């Protein structure tokens, strides 16, 4: 046997045997288990976040409120009252450029400034407790700061105190819808005067409900005092508005909600 024959014989596999190849990599039980453990950890983490949120909403927030001396009713009243007063500022800002009656213009400024003052007080109460102030409140304050004695440039639909000022659409608490305000903004002279004053009467009546509810069921002494101050002011203001409404030829109102 030659050396060449010997080399060939040694390197050639026996007949019928398949040459060995590199093993093909297949998913192992270890890899699958590892992926399952990762998925389980992700799901557990998500569940922990949800449970933490529920704990915060259900336990920590009420506990924080209790420690600070206020309740959900107090903070809810402040937010609703801010949006309500913000719309009163918005309505008052419609008067310049639409009304020609000096008494109506003067009353609009009085109502607008008083409402802006209440927005500022309620916003201060919320901020002192690290509670967000509704955007409508900030925009109403900016609207009043710009002055309620001159016409505010707009697109014909009237100034706006922010879309959130209409979160109580449908008549709740006397709030007007955008459509109602747009219709009023299209009026002039005595028609506008009557529409504005009639809207303010109903709007003020609506503001009594959340204020009276806070007076009866509020926890925070300062919030209750703000509600009492607002209710007292509304009962005085609405009488002035009703008297002027009758003077300009509008319908009278005998709503007894303003009486103590």
Secondary structure, 3 states (H helix, E strand, C coil): CCHHHHHHHHHCCCCCCCCCCCCCCCCCHHHHHHHHHHHHHHHHHHHHHHHHHHHHHHHHHHHHHHHHCCCHHHHHHHHHHHHHHHHHHHHHCCCCCCCCCHHHHHHHHHHHHHHHHHHHHHHHHHHHCCCCCCHHHHHHHHHHHCCCCCCCCCCCCCCCCCHHHHCCCCCHHHCCCHHHHHHHHCCCHHHHHHHHHHHHHHHHHHHHHHHHHHHHHCCCHHHHHHHHHHHHHHHHHHHHHHHHHHHCCCCCCCCHHHCC
